Amino acid sequence: MLCSSISPVLTVSLVGALLWNRVQGFWVIHSVPRFPPIAEEGYDYPATGRRNGQSGICVTFKYNQYETIDSQLLVCNPNIYSCSIPATFHQELVHMPQLCTRFRPSKIPVRYLTTLQSAQGQTFLHFAKSDSFLDDIFAAWIAQQLKTHFLTETWQRKRQELPSNCSLPYHVYNIKAIKVSRQSYFSSYQDHAKWGISQKGTKDHWTCIGDLNRSPHQAFRSGGFICTQNRNIYQAFQKLVLYYEDCN
Ligand SMILES: *[C@@H]1O[C@H](CO)[C@@H](O)[C@H](O)[C@H]1NC(C)=O
């Protein structure tokens, strides 16, 4: 996956990786803790990602999208554990080198929504929230913004759950179990994944993949979701839904 032609630049965050050169690069957004490992440890899938279900997406972007991605990272403030950004990029991608040194400017947007274009012209929306947006990103923002009811699959932990939410015009329902094949299904308590899709039957077919759970604690965390209306991606996720929790 790591093409040698893209090798000089690498930043790795808690739940993602970004690589690029002056032509293009890719952004992996996923839920696997400590993946990829730091370069000195070699390239392998970590044990931390084996116990539970995980989700992720990898998108190729032309370099002209990287200033936008750079600004989004400032807002979602990933916990970066490995960085290598040559000085030649520092004037264009100003935030990433700062984030690598743990420097944070004092003025950061509370949240920011932007459009990104993949290298082959697919449109993505990226929702970034800072830790001062003290709300559930799905119920308070993404569902209302995209005007679609969402089914969300995020890591559920007993006594740390936000219930399904129908208070606002667009609802958010917690998926409680997914099926991977006809014989095999598992509960969201074992699924560390973080994604949401438009409820079946709605005309919009959104899929969002990101790095925040629907949990009261994660309202205090920064993070984000990347969303697409790609039909193949939607169908792949839609097929996984076994059942979800209605509102009380
Ligand atoms: C639903 O979500 C909104 C936005 O986060 C919140 O203000 C509201 O209190 C929630 N409703 C319930 C019943 O939890």
PDBQT file of the ligand as one rigid body, heavy atoms in Angstrom, charges set to zero:
ROOT
HETATM    1  C1  LIG A 301     -30.714  14.558  21.111  1.00  0.00    +0.000 C 
HETATM    2  O1  LIG A 301     -29.561  15.210  20.642  1.00  0.00    +0.000 OA
HETATM    3  C2  LIG A 301     -29.526  16.622  20.830  1.00  0.00    +0.000 C 
HETATM    4  C3  LIG A 301     -28.234  17.100  20.206  1.00  0.00    +0.000 C 
HETATM    5  O2  LIG A 301     -27.147  16.421  20.765  1.00  0.00    +0.000 OA
HETATM    6  C4  LIG A 301     -29.637  16.933  22.313  1.00  0.00    +0.000 C 
HETATM    7  O3  LIG A 301     -29.657  18.331  22.491  1.00  0.00    +0.000 OA
HETATM    8  C5  LIG A 301     -30.877  16.291  22.896  1.00  0.00    +0.000 C 
HETATM    9  O4  LIG A 301     -30.908  16.497  24.284  1.00  0.00    +0.000 OA
HETATM   10  C6  LIG A 301     -30.879  14.791  22.603  1.00  0.00    +0.000 C 
HETATM   11  N1  LIG A 301     -32.130  14.212  23.055  1.00  0.00    +0.000 N 
HETATM   12  C7  LIG A 301     -32.180  13.160  23.887  1.00  0.00    +0.000 C 
HETATM   13  C8  LIG A 301     -33.538  12.664  24.234  1.00  0.00    +0.000 C 
HETATM   14  O5  LIG A 301     -31.179  12.625  24.327  1.00  0.00    +0.000 OA
ENDROOT
TORSDOF 0
